[in-house]
Amino acid sequence: MRIIVIDSDASFTSAFQQLCKRAGVFCQVFSTAASGFAELKKDPDTVDIALICREQANGQDGLALAQAIRKDPATMDVPYII
C-alpha cells in the first residue's frame, strides 16, 4: 500500500509516517500542495490514497488541491481524504 500525505504540520506527518512504517505501509510526505500534486501526477496508479490537510501553514488550501486532483485526467481516480 502507498499513501501520500500532504500536510505542512511536521509533528503530525512524522507521527503518521512512524505508524505507517510499523504497519508496513509505504508513506510519502509532502509539505506543499504543489509538491504532493506533482508526485501524484508522476504515477497515480501506484497511489492507494492521498491524505490532504484542509488548511496548510503555507497558505495553500487542501480543498483547492482536491478540486485539482478531480479535474486532472491523470489523477481523477486517486481516492483522497481531506
C-alpha positions as CSV (number, residue, x, y, z in Angstrom):
1,M,0.0,0.0,0.0
2,R,1.2,3.5,-0.8
3,I,-0.1,6.6,0.9
4,I,0.7,10.2,0.1
5,V,0.3,12.7,2.9
6,I,0.1,16.4,2.0
7,D,0.3,18.4,5.2
8,S,2.6,21.2,6.5
9,D,2.4,20.0,10.1
10,A,5.7,18.3,10.6
11,S,4.7,16.8,14.0
12,F,1.6,15.1,12.5
13,T,3.4,13.8,9.4
14,S,6.3,12.4,11.4
15,A,4.0,10.6,13.8
16,F,1.8,9.3,10.9
17,Q,4.9,8.1,9.0
18,Q,6.0,6.1,12.0
19,L,2.6,4.5,12.3
20,C,2.6,3.6,8.7
21,K,6.2,2.2,8.9
22,R,5.1,-0.1,11.8
23,A,2.2,-1.3,9.8
24,G,4.3,-2.0,6.7
25,V,2.7,0.8,4.7
26,F,4.8,2.9,2.3
27,C,4.0,6.6,3.2
28,Q,5.4,9.7,1.5
29,V,5.0,13.1,3.0
30,F,4.9,16.4,1.1
31,S,4.7,19.8,2.9
32,T,3.1,21.7,0.0
33,A,0.2,21.1,-2.3
34,A,2.3,21.7,-5.4
35,S,4.9,19.0,-4.4
36,G,2.3,16.5,-3.4
37,F,0.3,17.0,-6.6
38,A,3.4,16.7,-8.7
39,E,4.1,13.3,-7.1
40,L,0.5,12.2,-7.7
41,K,0.8,13.0,-11.4
42,K,4.0,11.0,-11.8
43,D,2.4,7.6,-11.3
44,P,-1.2,7.9,-10.0
45,D,-1.9,4.2,-10.4
46,T,0.5,3.4,-7.6
47,V,-1.1,5.6,-5.0
48,D,-3.8,3.9,-2.9
49,I,-4.9,7.0,-1.1
50,A,-3.9,10.6,-0.6
51,L,-4.4,12.3,2.8
52,I,-4.8,16.1,2.4
53,C,-4.8,18.7,5.1
54,R,-7.6,21.2,4.5
55,E,-5.6,24.2,5.7
56,Q,-1.9,24.3,5.4
57,A,0.5,26.7,7.1
58,N,2.0,27.8,3.8
59,G,-1.3,29.4,2.7
60,Q,-2.4,26.6,0.4
61,D,-5.9,25.2,0.5
62,G,-6.5,21.4,0.6
63,L,-9.9,21.9,-0.9
64,A,-8.4,23.6,-4.0
65,L,-5.9,20.6,-4.2
66,A,-8.8,18.1,-4.1
67,Q,-10.5,20.0,-6.9
68,A,-7.3,20.0,-9.0
69,I,-7.0,16.2,-8.4
70,R,-10.5,15.6,-9.6
71,K,-10.1,17.9,-12.7
72,D,-6.9,16.4,-13.9
73,P,-7.5,13.3,-16.1
74,A,-4.2,11.7,-14.8
75,T,-5.2,11.9,-11.1
76,M,-9.0,12.0,-11.2
77,D,-9.3,8.4,-10.0
78,V,-7.0,8.7,-7.0
79,P,-9.0,8.5,-3.8
80,Y,-8.3,11.1,-1.1
81,I,-9.4,12.1,2.4
82,I,-9.4,15.7,3.5
